[in-house]
């Protein structure tokens, strides 16, 4: 049986995925969508572990740690691309030209 909380987190993950897929013109908006996806996965795993009476929170904490690392690397890439290319638009960035 699916609880309304799990449905809410699943729906928020789908919304952030659609936002990342179709609205990724700027690097910062893409990073925000990725962060929202990771946060909804973290909250879904936490709710699942609370509902399953599992006393270990290692997996949700690992996801949260990876999300923080992803944020730091993404912001570093944003700053590096803004300094070298004077823009942070994803349409103007090409990995083969860097």
C-alpha positions, 0 to 999 in steps of 0.5 A: 500500500502506498502512502500519500507521503511516498506519492508526494515524493515520487511526484516531486521527483517526476516534476524535477525530472521533467524540469531538468529534461525540458528547462535546462537552458541555464546551468544553475537551473539544471543544477537546481533540478538535479538537487531537487531530484536528489532531495526527493530521493533522499526523503523517499528513502527516509520515509521508506526506511521509517515505514519498513522499521529499518533502523539503519539510515546509511543509504539515505545518508549516503544519498544526501552526501553524494548530493552535497558532493554533486552540488559542490562540483556543479557550482565549481563547474558553473564558476569555471564556465562563467569565468572562461566563457563569460556565460553559464548557458548550456546551449553555448557550452560544448564539451568538445570546445573546452 
